[in-house]
Amino acid sequence: MGPGVALTATPVTQPEAVPAAPQPQRPGVLLHPRGWRHGPRIEAFRAHGRGWVLPTNGRSAPVAPAGRRSQRLPRVAPRVSPPPVPVAPASTCAVVECDPLTAIHWAAARWGASEPTLVAVANCESSLNPQAYNASSGSSGLFQFLPPTYWAYARLAGETRSYWVASGAANVAAWMFAHGFAHQWMCA
């Protein structure tokens, strides 16, 4: 645009609201001002007239007068989850050496840690081999503990067995997971 050209602004208005065309009322049908049908309670209220009353006991559903059958569905007991099935941990893992999966199951049940997570970490760290050893870092056992780390947490967990024993390593790892020390593993 060049100099000297005048711009004029014209206001933009919204189109005038056009009133809705009157809708013919059908008998027994109550329509919303926009033409929507109301829900079944309004339809039931209109069908039965004002004979339905709201009870005074706090419920909001209309109650049919005596002699009329209620349209409500029968009450159903609330859904309750089944109680957890108790799994008895192998008591022998506390005393005798167990295979890695049984040791992890026992330790997870003892400390309330997640068994699938413990199995995944042990599988990632040592392929479930309690004799695994990393020569470059010195990590050893089922959960690849460094010896000073293992013995520090084993003392807190009350474990006296070595990290080479699957039950001992699983016990210490489960204690650590249950007490918020899962961040110590790269696989966790």
C-alpha positions in Angstrom: 0.0 0.0 0.0 1.2 3.4 -0.8 1.2 6.6 1.2 -2.0 8.5 1.3 -4.3 5.4 1.0 -7.0 5.6 3.7 -8.1 2.5 5.5 -11.5 2.2 6.8 -12.6 -0.4 9.3 -16.0 -1.9 9.3 -17.2 -3.6 12.4 -17.9 -7.3 12.1 -21.0 -8.4 14.0 -22.2 -11.9 14.7 -25.3 -12.9 12.8 -28.5 -12.1 14.6 -29.7 -15.0 16.6 -32.7 -16.5 14.9 -35.2 -17.9 17.2 -35.8 -21.6 16.8 -38.9 -22.6 15.0 -41.6 -23.7 17.4 -41.8 -27.5 17.5 -45.1 -29.2 17.7 -45.6 -30.9 21.1 -46.4 -34.5 20.9 -48.5 -35.8 23.8 -46.4 -37.6 26.4 -43.1 -36.3 25.1 -41.2 -33.6 27.0 -38.6 -31.8 24.9 -35.7 -29.7 25.9 -35.8 -26.1 24.6 -33.2 -27.2 22.0 -35.3 -30.1 20.9 -33.5 -32.9 22.9 -35.4 -35.6 24.5 -35.2 -35.7 28.3 -34.0 -38.8 30.1 -36.1 -41.8 31.2 -36.9 -40.3 34.7 -38.7 -37.3 33.2 -40.5 -39.6 30.8 -41.5 -41.9 33.6 -42.6 -38.9 35.7 -44.8 -37.6 32.9 -46.2 -41.0 32.1 -47.3 -41.6 35.7 -48.2 -38.1 36.6 -47.6 -36.6 39.9 -48.5 -39.8 41.7 -44.8 -40.5 42.1 -43.2 -38.7 45.0 -39.7 -38.2 46.2 -39.1 -40.2 49.4 -37.9 -38.4 52.6 -35.2 -40.9 53.5 -32.5 -39.2 51.3 -32.8 -41.3 48.2 -33.4 -39.3 45.0 -35.1 -42.0 42.9 -38.9 -41.6 42.6 -40.9 -44.3 44.4 -44.0 -45.7 42.7 -47.2 -45.5 44.7 -48.6 -48.6 46.2 -50.1 -51.0 43.7 -47.6 -50.2 40.9 -44.6 -52.3 40.1 -41.3 -50.6 40.3 -39.2 -50.3 37.1 -35.9 -50.5 39.1 -33.5 -53.3 38.6 -32.9 -55.6 41.5 -30.1 -54.6 43.8 -26.9 -56.5 43.3 -24.2 -56.9 45.8 -21.2 -54.7 45.2 -18.3 -56.3 43.4 -15.6 -57.3 45.8 -12.2 -58.5 44.8 -11.4 -62.1 45.9 -9.1 -62.3 48.8 -5.4 -62.9 47.9 -4.4 -66.5 47.9 -1.7 -66.9 50.5 1.4 -68.5 49.2 3.6 -70.1 51.7 7.2 -69.2 51.1 9.6 -72.1 51.1 10.8 -72.2 54.7 13.9 -74.2 53.6 15.4 -71.2 51.8 16.0 -69.6 55.1 18.3 -72.4 56.1 19.2 -74.4 53.0 20.3 -73.3 49.6 17.5 -73.1 47.0 17.4 -72.7 43.3 17.4 -69.0 42.2 13.7 -68.7 41.3 12.6 -70.4 44.6 15.0 -68.2 46.5 13.6 -65.0 44.8 10.1 -66.2 45.6 10.9 -66.8 49.2 12.7 -63.4 49.6 10.0 -61.5 47.8 7.3 -63.0 50.1 9.4 -62.4 53.2 10.0 -58.7 52.6 7.0 -57.8 50.5 8.9 -56.9 47.4 7.8 -57.4 43.8 8.7 -60.9 42.7 8.5 -60.3 38.9 10.7 -57.2 39.3 13.3 -59.2 41.3 13.3 -62.0 38.7 13.7 -59.5 35.9 16.6 -57.8 37.6 18.4 -61.1 38.4 17.8 -62.3 34.8 19.3 -59.0 33.4 22.2 -59.0 35.8 23.3 -62.6 35.8 20.9 -64.7 33.7 19.8 -66.3 36.9 23.3 -67.7 37.5 24.3 -67.4 41.2 27.9 -68.0 40.3 28.1 -65.1 37.8 31.2 -62.9 38.1 32.2 -59.7 36.4 36.0 -59.5 36.3 36.1 -55.8 35.3 34.0 -54.5 38.2 34.1 -57.3 40.7 30.3 -57.7 40.8 29.3 -61.2 41.9 26.4 -63.5 42.4 22.8 -63.6 41.4 22.2 -59.9 41.7 25.8 -58.8 40.8 26.6 -57.2 44.2 29.9 -55.5 44.9 31.2 -57.2 48.1 31.2 -54.1 50.3 27.7 -53.1 49.2 26.4 -56.6 49.8 27.8 -56.9 53.3 26.6 -53.4 54.3 23.0 -54.2 53.3 23.2 -57.9 54.4 23.9 -56.6 58.0 20.8 -54.5 57.8 18.7 -57.4 56.4 20.1 -59.9 59.0 21.7 -62.0 56.3 24.9 -64.0 57.1 25.3 -66.0 53.9 27.5 -65.0 51.1 26.5 -63.2 47.8 27.4 -66.5 46.0 24.5 -68.2 47.7 21.3 -67.5 45.7 19.1 -67.4 48.9 21.4 -64.9 50.5 21.7 -62.6 47.5 17.9 -62.8 46.9 17.2 -62.0 50.5 19.4 -58.9 50.5 18.1 -57.8 47.1 14.5 -58.2 48.2 15.2 -56.2 51.4 16.7 -53.4 49.3 13.8 -53.4 47.0 11.3 -53.3 49.9 13.2 -50.4 51.5 13.5 -48.2 48.4 17.0 -49.1 47.2 16.1 -50.5 43.8 17.9 -47.6 42.1 21.2 -49.4 42.8 20.7 -51.7 39.8 21.0 -50.5 36.2 18.3 -53.1 35.2 15.7 -52.0 37.7 
